[in-house]
Amino acid sequence: MKKSRILLSLAALSLACSCSSSSESDGAAAAAAAGKQLFVANGCVVCHGETGKGDGIGAAALDPKPRNYTDKAWQAKVTDEDIKKIISSGGLAVGKSPLMPPQSDLKDKPAELDALVKYIRAFAK
């Protein structure tokens, strides 16, 4: 009897753990999808490209070239807050290229900025 209770408890614990992992991965997948949708909708993909390498169709005409988000050194030194500021204020406001336009409508949308940052961070993986 005692052995069956232990086995039943272990089975319940295992089920609970697998459910939370599944919901966490579902949440991460949803966040990634939201980030990608924003990346496309806000025009980031035009210059930064679908793979984040700064090789979008608009990049050919730009000097300096758009940021390569797959650059692990850049990813390591830039903070999430830096990325949010660059997105919302534009390149000129932070001493970068004036060709990076501001997405000022995102300043009051922290969830969308967070989703974009997560998507940008995912390019380094």
FIGU-915723 format. One record per atom (N, C-alpha, C): residue in one letter; residue number from 0; chain; x, y, z. Coordinates in nm, 2 decimals. Layout:
BEGIN
[site 'a'; NUM; 'A'; [X; Y; Z]]
...
//
This chain:
BEGIN
[site 'm'; 0; 'A'; [0.08; -0.12; 0.00]]
[site 'm'; 0; 'A'; [0.00; 0.00; 0.00]]
[site 'm'; 0; 'A'; [0.09; 0.13; 0.00]]
[site 'k'; 1; 'A'; [0.19; 0.13; 0.09]]
[site 'k'; 1; 'A'; [0.27; 0.25; 0.10]]
[site 'k'; 1; 'A'; [0.35; 0.26; -0.03]]
[site 'k'; 2; 'A'; [0.40; 0.15; -0.09]]
[site 'k'; 2; 'A'; [0.47; 0.16; -0.22]]
[site 'k'; 2; 'A'; [0.39; 0.21; -0.33]]
[site 's'; 3; 'A'; [0.26; 0.18; -0.34]]
[site 's'; 3; 'A'; [0.17; 0.23; -0.44]]
[site 's'; 3; 'A'; [0.15; 0.38; -0.43]]
[site 'r'; 4; 'A'; [0.14; 0.43; -0.30]]
[site 'r'; 4; 'A'; [0.12; 0.57; -0.28]]
[site 'r'; 4; 'A'; [0.24; 0.65; -0.33]]
[site 'i'; 5; 'A'; [0.36; 0.59; -0.30]]
[site 'i'; 5; 'A'; [0.49; 0.66; -0.35]]
[site 'i'; 5; 'A'; [0.49; 0.66; -0.50]]
[site 'l'; 6; 'A'; [0.45; 0.55; -0.56]]
[site 'l'; 6; 'A'; [0.45; 0.55; -0.71]]
[site 'l'; 6; 'A'; [0.35; 0.64; -0.77]]
[site 'l'; 7; 'A'; [0.23; 0.65; -0.70]]
[site 'l'; 7; 'A'; [0.13; 0.74; -0.75]]
[site 'l'; 7; 'A'; [0.17; 0.89; -0.73]]
[site 's'; 8; 'A'; [0.24; 0.92; -0.62]]
[site 's'; 8; 'A'; [0.29; 1.05; -0.60]]
[site 's'; 8; 'A'; [0.40; 1.09; -0.70]]
[site 'l'; 9; 'A'; [0.49; 0.99; -0.73]]
[site 'l'; 9; 'A'; [0.59; 1.02; -0.83]]
[site 'l'; 9; 'A'; [0.53; 1.04; -0.97]]
[site 'a'; 10; 'A'; [0.43; 0.96; -1.00]]
[site 'a'; 10; 'A'; [0.36; 0.98; -1.13]]
[site 'a'; 10; 'A'; [0.29; 1.12; -1.14]]
[site 'a'; 11; 'A'; [0.23; 1.16; -1.03]]
[site 'a'; 11; 'A'; [0.16; 1.29; -1.03]]
[site 'a'; 11; 'A'; [0.26; 1.40; -1.05]]
[site 'l'; 12; 'A'; [0.38; 1.39; -0.98]]
[site 'l'; 12; 'A'; [0.48; 1.49; -0.98]]
[site 'l'; 12; 'A'; [0.54; 1.50; -1.12]]
[site 's'; 13; 'A'; [0.56; 1.38; -1.18]]
[site 's'; 13; 'A'; [0.61; 1.38; -1.32]]
[site 's'; 13; 'A'; [0.52; 1.44; -1.42]]
[site 'l'; 14; 'A'; [0.39; 1.42; -1.40]]
[site 'l'; 14; 'A'; [0.29; 1.48; -1.49]]
[site 'l'; 14; 'A'; [0.29; 1.63; -1.47]]
[site 'a'; 15; 'A'; [0.29; 1.67; -1.35]]
[site 'a'; 15; 'A'; [0.29; 1.82; -1.32]]
[site 'a'; 15; 'A'; [0.41; 1.89; -1.38]]
[site 'c'; 16; 'A'; [0.53; 1.82; -1.37]]
[site 'c'; 16; 'A'; [0.65; 1.88; -1.43]]
[site 'c'; 16; 'A'; [0.64; 1.89; -1.58]]
[site 's'; 17; 'A'; [0.59; 1.78; -1.64]]
[site 's'; 17; 'A'; [0.58; 1.78; -1.79]]
[site 's'; 17; 'A'; [0.48; 1.88; -1.84]]
[site 'c'; 18; 'A'; [0.37; 1.91; -1.76]]
[site 'c'; 18; 'A'; [0.28; 2.01; -1.80]]
[site 'c'; 18; 'A'; [0.33; 2.15; -1.79]]
[site 's'; 19; 'A'; [0.41; 2.18; -1.69]]
[site 's'; 19; 'A'; [0.47; 2.31; -1.67]]
[site 's'; 19; 'A'; [0.57; 2.34; -1.78]]
[site 's'; 20; 'A'; [0.65; 2.24; -1.81]]
[site 's'; 20; 'A'; [0.75; 2.25; -1.92]]
[site 's'; 20; 'A'; [0.68; 2.28; -2.05]]
[site 's'; 21; 'A'; [0.57; 2.21; -2.08]]
[site 's'; 21; 'A'; [0.50; 2.23; -2.20]]
[site 's'; 21; 'A'; [0.44; 2.37; -2.21]]
[site 's'; 22; 'A'; [0.38; 2.41; -2.10]]
[site 's'; 22; 'A'; [0.33; 2.55; -2.10]]
[site 's'; 22; 'A'; [0.43; 2.65; -2.11]]
[site 'e'; 23; 'A'; [0.55; 2.63; -2.05]]
[site 'e'; 23; 'A'; [0.66; 2.73; -2.06]]
[site 'e'; 23; 'A'; [0.71; 2.73; -2.21]]
[site 's'; 24; 'A'; [0.73; 2.62; -2.27]]
[site 's'; 24; 'A'; [0.77; 2.62; -2.41]]
[site 's'; 24; 'A'; [0.67; 2.67; -2.50]]
[site 'd'; 25; 'A'; [0.54; 2.65; -2.47]]
[site 'd'; 25; 'A'; [0.43; 2.71; -2.55]]
[site 'd'; 25; 'A'; [0.44; 2.87; -2.54]]
[site 'g'; 26; 'A'; [0.47; 2.91; -2.41]]
[site 'g'; 26; 'A'; [0.48; 3.06; -2.39]]
[site 'g'; 26; 'A'; [0.60; 3.12; -2.47]]
[site 'a'; 27; 'A'; [0.71; 3.04; -2.47]]
[site 'a'; 27; 'A'; [0.83; 3.09; -2.54]]
[site 'a'; 27; 'A'; [0.80; 3.09; -2.69]]
[site 'a'; 28; 'A'; [0.73; 2.99; -2.74]]
[site 'a'; 28; 'A'; [0.70; 2.99; -2.88]]
[site 'a'; 28; 'A'; [0.61; 3.10; -2.92]]
[site 'a'; 29; 'A'; [0.51; 3.13; -2.83]]
[site 'a'; 29; 'A'; [0.42; 3.24; -2.86]]
[site 'a'; 29; 'A'; [0.49; 3.38; -2.86]]
[site 'a'; 30; 'A'; [0.58; 3.39; -2.76]]
[site 'a'; 30; 'A'; [0.66; 3.52; -2.75]]
[site 'a'; 30; 'A'; [0.75; 3.53; -2.88]]
[site 'a'; 31; 'A'; [0.81; 3.42; -2.93]]
[site 'a'; 31; 'A'; [0.89; 3.43; -3.04]]
[site 'a'; 31; 'A'; [0.81; 3.46; -3.17]]
[site 'a'; 32; 'A'; [0.69; 3.41; -3.18]]
[site 'a'; 32; 'A'; [0.60; 3.44; -3.29]]
[site 'a'; 32; 'A'; [0.56; 3.58; -3.29]]
[site 'a'; 33; 'A'; [0.53; 3.64; -3.17]]
[site 'a'; 33; 'A'; [0.49; 3.78; -3.15]]
[site 'a'; 33; 'A'; [0.61; 3.87; -3.19]]
[site 'g'; 34; 'A'; [0.73; 3.83; -3.15]]
[site 'g'; 34; 'A'; [0.84; 3.91; -3.18]]
[site 'g'; 34; 'A'; [0.87; 3.91; -3.33]]
[site 'k'; 35; 'A'; [0.86; 3.80; -3.40]]
[site 'k'; 35; 'A'; [0.88; 3.79; -3.54]]
[site 'k'; 35; 'A'; [0.77; 3.87; -3.61]]
[site 'q'; 36; 'A'; [0.65; 3.87; -3.57]]
[site 'q'; 36; 'A'; [0.54; 3.94; -3.63]]
[site 'q'; 36; 'A'; [0.57; 4.09; -3.62]]
[site 'l'; 37; 'A'; [0.62; 4.14; -3.51]]
[site 'l'; 37; 'A'; [0.65; 4.28; -3.49]]
[site 'l'; 37; 'A'; [0.77; 4.32; -3.57]]
[site 'f'; 38; 'A'; [0.87; 4.23; -3.58]]
[site 'f'; 38; 'A'; [0.99; 4.25; -3.66]]
[site 'f'; 38; 'A'; [0.95; 4.28; -3.81]]
[site 'v'; 39; 'A'; [0.86; 4.20; -3.86]]
[site 'v'; 39; 'A'; [0.81; 4.22; -3.99]]
[site 'v'; 39; 'A'; [0.72; 4.34; -4.01]]
[site 'a'; 40; 'A'; [0.62; 4.35; -3.92]]
[site 'a'; 40; 'A'; [0.53; 4.46; -3.93]]
[site 'a'; 40; 'A'; [0.59; 4.60; -3.91]]
[site 'n'; 41; 'A'; [0.69; 4.61; -3.83]]
[site 'n'; 41; 'A'; [0.76; 4.74; -3.81]]
[site 'n'; 41; 'A'; [0.86; 4.77; -3.91]]
[site 'g'; 42; 'A'; [0.88; 4.68; -4.01]]
[site 'g'; 42; 'A'; [0.98; 4.71; -4.12]]
[site 'g'; 42; 'A'; [1.12; 4.67; -4.08]]
[site 'c'; 43; 'A'; [1.15; 4.62; -3.97]]
[site 'c'; 43; 'A'; [1.29; 4.58; -3.93]]
[site 'c'; 43; 'A'; [1.35; 4.49; -4.03]]
[site 'v'; 44; 'A'; [1.27; 4.39; -4.08]]
[site 'v'; 44; 'A'; [1.32; 4.29; -4.17]]
[site 'v'; 44; 'A'; [1.37; 4.35; -4.30]]
[site 'v'; 45; 'A'; [1.32; 4.46; -4.34]]
[site 'v'; 45; 'A'; [1.36; 4.52; -4.46]]
[site 'v'; 45; 'A'; [1.51; 4.55; -4.46]]
[site 'c'; 46; 'A'; [1.57; 4.60; -4.35]]
[site 'c'; 46; 'A'; [1.71; 4.63; -4.34]]
[site 'c'; 46; 'A'; [1.79; 4.52; -4.27]]
[site 'h'; 47; 'A'; [1.74; 4.47; -4.16]]
[site 'h'; 47; 'A'; [1.81; 4.37; -4.08]]
[site 'h'; 47; 'A'; [1.80; 4.23; -4.14]]
[site 'g'; 48; 'A'; [1.71; 4.20; -4.23]]
[site 'g'; 48; 'A'; [1.69; 4.07; -4.29]]
[site 'g'; 48; 'A'; [1.62; 3.97; -4.21]]
[site 'e'; 49; 'A'; [1.57; 3.87; -4.28]]
[site 'e'; 49; 'A'; [1.50; 3.76; -4.21]]
[site 'e'; 49; 'A'; [1.58; 3.68; -4.11]]
[site 't'; 50; 'A'; [1.71; 3.68; -4.14]]
[site 't'; 50; 'A'; [1.80; 3.60; -4.05]]
[site 't'; 50; 'A'; [1.87; 3.69; -3.95]]
[site 'g'; 51; 'A'; [1.84; 3.82; -3.96]]
[site 'g'; 51; 'A'; [1.90; 3.92; -3.86]]
[site 'g'; 51; 'A'; [2.05; 3.95; -3.89]]
[site 'k'; 52; 'A'; [2.10; 3.92; -4.01]]
[site 'k'; 52; 'A'; [2.24; 3.95; -4.04]]
[site 'k'; 52; 'A'; [2.26; 4.08; -4.10]]
[site 'g'; 53; 'A'; [2.16; 4.17; -4.10]]
[site 'g'; 53; 'A'; [2.18; 4.30; -4.16]]
[site 'g'; 53; 'A'; [2.18; 4.30; -4.31]]
[site 'd'; 54; 'A'; [2.12; 4.19; -4.37]]
[site 'd'; 54; 'A'; [2.13; 4.17; -4.51]]
[site 'd'; 54; 'A'; [1.99; 4.18; -4.58]]
[site 'g'; 55; 'A'; [1.90; 4.26; -4.53]]
[site 'g'; 55; 'A'; [1.77; 4.27; -4.59]]
[site 'g'; 55; 'A'; [1.77; 4.34; -4.72]]
[site 'i'; 56; 'A'; [1.66; 4.34; -4.79]]
[site 'i'; 56; 'A'; [1.66; 4.40; -4.93]]
[site 'i'; 56; 'A'; [1.70; 4.55; -4.93]]
[site 'g'; 57; 'A'; [1.67; 4.62; -4.82]]
[site 'g'; 57; 'A'; [1.70; 4.76; -4.81]]
[site 'g'; 57; 'A'; [1.84; 4.79; -4.77]]
[site 'a'; 58; 'A'; [1.91; 4.69; -4.72]]
[site 'a'; 58; 'A'; [2.05; 4.71; -4.67]]
[site 'a'; 58; 'A'; [2.15; 4.74; -4.77]]
[site 'a'; 59; 'A'; [2.13; 4.70; -4.90]]
[site 'a'; 59; 'A'; [2.23; 4.72; -5.00]]
[site 'a'; 59; 'A'; [2.26; 4.87; -5.02]]
[site 'a'; 60; 'A'; [2.16; 4.95; -5.01]]
[site 'a'; 60; 'A'; [2.17; 5.10; -5.03]]
[site 'a'; 60; 'A'; [2.22; 5.18; -4.91]]
[site 'l'; 61; 'A'; [2.24; 5.11; -4.80]]
[site 'l'; 61; 'A'; [2.27; 5.18; -4.67]]
[site 'l'; 61; 'A'; [2.42; 5.18; -4.64]]
[site 'd'; 62; 'A'; [2.47; 5.29; -4.59]]
[site 'd'; 62; 'A'; [2.60; 5.30; -4.54]]
[site 'd'; 62; 'A'; [2.60; 5.39; -4.41]]
[site 'p'; 63; 'A'; [2.62; 5.34; -4.30]]
[site 'p'; 63; 'A'; [2.66; 5.21; -4.26]]
[site 'p'; 63; 'A'; [2.56; 5.10; -4.28]]
[site 'k'; 64; 'A'; [2.60; 4.98; -4.28]]
[site 'k'; 64; 'A'; [2.51; 4.87; -4.30]]
[site 'k'; 64; 'A'; [2.43; 4.85; -4.17]]
[site 'p'; 65; 'A'; [2.32; 4.79; -4.17]]
[site 'p'; 65; 'A'; [2.24; 4.76; -4.05]]
[site 'p'; 65; 'A'; [2.31; 4.66; -3.96]]
[site 'r'; 66; 'A'; [2.27; 4.67; -3.83]]
[site 'r'; 66; 'A'; [2.33; 4.58; -3.73]]
[site 'r'; 66; 'A'; [2.31; 4.44; -3.77]]
[site 'n'; 67; 'A'; [2.41; 4.36; -3.75]]
[site 'n'; 67; 'A'; [2.40; 4.21; -3.76]]
[site 'n'; 67; 'A'; [2.37; 4.15; -3.62]]
[site 'y'; 68; 'A'; [2.25; 4.11; -3.61]]
[site 'y'; 68; 'A'; [2.20; 4.06; -3.48]]
[site 'y'; 68; 'A'; [2.26; 3.92; -3.44]]
[site 't'; 69; 'A'; [2.33; 3.86; -3.54]]
[site 't'; 69; 'A'; [2.39; 3.73; -3.51]]
[site 't'; 69; 'A'; [2.53; 3.74; -3.45]]
[site 'd'; 70; 'A'; [2.58; 3.86; -3.44]]
[site 'd'; 70; 'A'; [2.71; 3.89; -3.39]]
[site 'd'; 70; 'A'; [2.71; 3.87; -3.23]]
[site 'k'; 71; 'A'; [2.77; 3.77; -3.19]]
[site 'k'; 71; 'A'; [2.77; 3.73; -3.05]]
[site 'k'; 71; 'A'; [2.84; 3.84; -2.96]]
[site 'a'; 72; 'A'; [2.94; 3.90; -3.01]]
[site 'a'; 72; 'A'; [3.01; 4.00; -2.94]]
[site 'a'; 72; 'A'; [2.92; 4.12; -2.91]]
[site 'w'; 73; 'A'; [2.85; 4.17; -3.01]]
[site 'w'; 73; 'A'; [2.76; 4.27; -2.99]]
[site 'w'; 73; 'A'; [2.65; 4.23; -2.89]]
[site 'q'; 74; 'A'; [2.59; 4.11; -2.91]]
[site 'q'; 74; 'A'; [2.49; 4.06; -2.82]]
[site 'q'; 74; 'A'; [2.53; 4.06; -2.68]]
[site 'a'; 75; 'A'; [2.66; 4.03; -2.66]]
[site 'a'; 75; 'A'; [2.71; 4.02; -2.52]]
[site 'a'; 75; 'A'; [2.73; 4.16; -2.45]]
[site 'k'; 76; 'A'; [2.75; 4.26; -2.53]]
[site 'k'; 76; 'A'; [2.78; 4.39; -2.47]]
[site 'k'; 76; 'A'; [2.66; 4.48; -2.46]]
[site 'v'; 77; 'A'; [2.56; 4.46; -2.54]]
[site 'v'; 77; 'A'; [2.44; 4.55; -2.55]]
[site 'v'; 77; 'A'; [2.34; 4.50; -2.44]]
[site 't'; 78; 'A'; [2.27; 4.59; -2.38]]
[site 't'; 78; 'A'; [2.17; 4.55; -2.28]]
[site 't'; 78; 'A'; [2.03; 4.56; -2.35]]
[site 'd'; 79; 'A'; [1.94; 4.49; -2.28]]
[site 'd'; 79; 'A'; [1.80; 4.49; -2.33]]
[site 'd'; 79; 'A'; [1.75; 4.64; -2.34]]
[site 'e'; 80; 'A'; [1.78; 4.72; -2.24]]
[site 'e'; 80; 'A'; [1.74; 4.86; -2.23]]
[site 'e'; 80; 'A'; [1.80; 4.94; -2.35]]
[site 'd'; 81; 'A'; [1.93; 4.91; -2.38]]
[site 'd'; 81; 'A'; [1.99; 4.97; -2.50]]
[site 'd'; 81; 'A'; [1.91; 4.94; -2.63]]
[site 'i'; 82; 'A'; [1.88; 4.82; -2.64]]
[site 'i'; 82; 'A'; [1.81; 4.78; -2.77]]
[site 'i'; 82; 'A'; [1.67; 4.85; -2.77]]
[site 'k'; 83; 'A'; [1.60; 4.85; -2.66]]
[site 'k'; 83; 'A'; [1.47; 4.92; -2.65]]
[site 'k'; 83; 'A'; [1.48; 5.07; -2.69]]
[site 'k'; 84; 'A'; [1.59; 5.13; -2.64]]
[site 'k'; 84; 'A'; [1.61; 5.27; -2.67]]
[site 'k'; 84; 'A'; [1.64; 5.30; -2.81]]
[site 'i'; 85; 'A'; [1.72; 5.21; -2.87]]
[site 'i'; 85; 'A'; [1.75; 5.22; -3.01]]
[site 'i'; 85; 'A'; [1.62; 5.20; -3.10]]
[site 'i'; 86; 'A'; [1.54; 5.11; -3.06]]
[site 'i'; 86; 'A'; [1.42; 5.08; -3.14]]
[site 'i'; 86; 'A'; [1.32; 5.20; -3.13]]
[site 's'; 87; 'A'; [1.30; 5.24; -3.01]]
[site 's'; 87; 'A'; [1.20; 5.34; -2.99]]
[site 's'; 87; 'A'; [1.24; 5.49; -3.02]]
[site 's'; 88; 'A'; [1.37; 5.51; -3.01]]
[site 's'; 88; 'A'; [1.42; 5.65; -3.03]]
[site 's'; 88; 'A'; [1.49; 5.67; -3.16]]
[site 'g'; 89; 'A'; [1.54; 5.56; -3.22]]
[site 'g'; 89; 'A'; [1.61; 5.57; -3.35]]
[site 'g'; 89; 'A'; [1.76; 5.58; -3.33]]
[site 'g'; 90; 'A'; [1.83; 5.56; -3.43]]
[site 'g'; 90; 'A'; [1.98; 5.56; -3.43]]
[site 'g'; 90; 'A'; [2.04; 5.69; -3.39]]
[site 'l'; 91; 'A'; [1.99; 5.80; -3.45]]
[site 'l'; 91; 'A'; [2.04; 5.93; -3.43]]
[site 'l'; 91; 'A'; [2.04; 5.97; -3.28]]
[site 'a'; 92; 'A'; [1.93; 5.93; -3.21]]
[site 'a'; 92; 'A'; [1.91; 5.97; -3.07]]
[site 'a'; 92; 'A'; [2.01; 5.90; -2.98]]
[site 'v'; 93; 'A'; [2.07; 5.79; -3.02]]
[site 'v'; 93; 'A'; [2.16; 5.72; -2.94]]
[site 'v'; 93; 'A'; [2.31; 5.72; -2.99]]
[site 'g'; 94; 'A'; [2.33; 5.81; -3.09]]
[site 'g'; 94; 'A'; [2.47; 5.82; -3.14]]
[site 'g'; 94; 'A'; [2.50; 5.71; -3.24]]
[site 'k'; 95; 'A'; [2.40; 5.65; -3.30]]
[site 'k'; 95; 'A'; [2.42; 5.55; -3.41]]
[site 'k'; 95; 'A'; [2.37; 5.61; -3.54]]
[site 's'; 96; 'A'; [2.36; 5.53; -3.64]]
[site 's'; 96; 'A'; [2.32; 5.58; -3.77]]
[site 's'; 96; 'A'; [2.19; 5.65; -3.77]]
[site 'p'; 97; 'A'; [2.18; 5.76; -3.83]]
[site 'p'; 97; 'A'; [2.05; 5.83; -3.85]]
[site 'p'; 97; 'A'; [1.95; 5.76; -3.94]]
[site 'l'; 98; 'A'; [2.01; 5.66; -4.01]]
[site 'l'; 98; 'A'; [1.93; 5.58; -4.11]]
[site 'l'; 98; 'A'; [1.83; 5.48; -4.03]]
[site 'm'; 99; 'A'; [1.86; 5.46; -3.90]]
[site 'm'; 99; 'A'; [1.78; 5.37; -3.82]]
[site 'm'; 99; 'A'; [1.66; 5.46; -3.77]]
[site 'p'; 100; 'A'; [1.54; 5.44; -3.83]]
[site 'p'; 100; 'A'; [1.43; 5.52; -3.79]]
[site 'p'; 100; 'A'; [1.38; 5.49; -3.65]]
[site 'p'; 101; 'A'; [1.32; 5.59; -3.58]]
[site 'p'; 101; 'A'; [1.26; 5.56; -3.45]]
[site 'p'; 101; 'A'; [1.12; 5.49; -3.47]]
[site 'q'; 102; 'A'; [1.09; 5.41; -3.38]]
[site 'q'; 102; 'A'; [0.96; 5.34; -3.37]]
[site 'q'; 102; 'A'; [0.89; 5.40; -3.25]]
[site 's'; 103; 'A'; [0.87; 5.53; -3.25]]
[site 's'; 103; 'A'; [0.83; 5.61; -3.13]]
[site 's'; 103; 'A'; [0.69; 5.56; -3.08]]
[site 'd'; 104; 'A'; [0.61; 5.50; -3.17]]
[site 'd'; 104; 'A'; [0.48; 5.45; -3.12]]
[site 'd'; 104; 'A'; [0.50; 5.33; -3.03]]
[site 'l'; 105; 'A'; [0.62; 5.27; -3.02]]
[site 'l'; 105; 'A'; [0.64; 5.16; -2.93]]
[site 'l'; 105; 'A'; [0.68; 5.20; -2.79]]
[site 'k'; 106; 'A'; [0.71; 5.33; -2.77]]
[site 'k'; 106; 'A'; [0.76; 5.37; -2.64]]
[site 'k'; 106; 'A'; [0.66; 5.34; -2.53]]
[site 'd'; 107; 'A'; [0.53; 5.34; -2.56]]
[site 'd'; 107; 'A'; [0.43; 5.32; -2.46]]
[site 'd'; 107; 'A'; [0.37; 5.17; -2.47]]
[site 'k'; 108; 'A'; [0.45; 5.09; -2.53]]
[site 'k'; 108; 'A'; [0.41; 4.95; -2.55]]
[site 'k'; 108; 'A'; [0.52; 4.85; -2.50]]
[site 'p'; 109; 'A'; [0.54; 4.85; -2.37]]
[site 'p'; 109; 'A'; [0.65; 4.77; -2.32]]
[site 'p'; 109; 'A'; [0.65; 4.62; -2.36]]
[site 'a'; 110; 'A'; [0.53; 4.56; -2.37]]
[site 'a'; 110; 'A'; [0.52; 4.42; -2.40]]
[site 'a'; 110; 'A'; [0.57; 4.40; -2.55]]
[site 'e'; 111; 'A'; [0.54; 4.49; -2.64]]
[site 'e'; 111; 'A'; [0.59; 4.48; -2.77]]
[site 'e'; 111; 'A'; [0.74; 4.50; -2.78]]
[site 'l'; 112; 'A'; [0.79; 4.59; -2.71]]
[site 'l'; 112; 'A'; [0.94; 4.61; -2.70]]
[site 'l'; 112; 'A'; [1.01; 4.49; -2.65]]
[site 'd'; 113; 'A'; [0.95; 4.43; -2.54]]
[site 'd'; 113; 'A'; [1.01; 4.31; -2.49]]
[site 'd'; 113; 'A'; [1.01; 4.20; -2.59]]
[site 'a'; 114; 'A'; [0.90; 4.18; -2.66]]
[site 'a'; 114; 'A'; [0.89; 4.08; -2.76]]
[site 'a'; 114; 'A'; [1.00; 4.10; -2.87]]
[site 'l'; 115; 'A'; [1.01; 4.22; -2.91]]
[site 'l'; 115; 'A'; [1.12; 4.25; -3.02]]
[site 'l'; 115; 'A'; [1.26; 4.22; -2.96]]
[site 'v'; 116; 'A'; [1.28; 4.26; -2.84]]
[site 'v'; 116; 'A'; [1.42; 4.23; -2.78]]
[site 'v'; 116; 'A'; [1.44; 4.08; -2.77]]
[site 'k'; 117; 'A'; [1.34; 4.01; -2.73]]
[site 'k'; 117; 'A'; [1.36; 3.86; -2.73]]
[site 'k'; 117; 'A'; [1.38; 3.80; -2.86]]
[site 'y'; 118; 'A'; [1.32; 3.86; -2.96]]
[site 'y'; 118; 'A'; [1.34; 3.81; -3.10]]
[site 'y'; 118; 'A'; [1.48; 3.84; -3.15]]
[site 'i'; 119; 'A'; [1.52; 3.96; -3.12]]
[site 'i'; 119; 'A'; [1.66; 4.01; -3.16]]
[site 'i'; 119; 'A'; [1.76; 3.92; -3.09]]
[site 'r'; 120; 'A'; [1.74; 3.89; -2.96]]
[site 'r'; 120; 'A'; [1.83; 3.81; -2.89]]
[site 'r'; 120; 'A'; [1.84; 3.67; -2.94]]
[site 'a'; 121; 'A'; [1.73; 3.62; -3.00]]
[site 'a'; 121; 'A'; [1.72; 3.48; -3.05]]
[site 'a'; 121; 'A'; [1.81; 3.46; -3.17]]
[site 'f'; 122; 'A'; [1.84; 3.57; -3.24]]
[site 'f'; 122; 'A'; [1.93; 3.56; -3.36]]
[site 'f'; 122; 'A'; [2.07; 3.52; -3.32]]
[site 'a'; 123; 'A'; [2.11; 3.53; -3.20]]
[site 'a'; 123; 'A'; [2.25; 3.50; -3.16]]
[site 'a'; 123; 'A'; [2.26; 3.35; -3.13]]
[site 'k'; 124; 'A'; [2.15; 3.28; -3.12]]
[site 'k'; 124; 'A'; [2.16; 3.14; -3.09]]
[site 'k'; 124; 'A'; [2.19; 3.05; -3.21]]
//
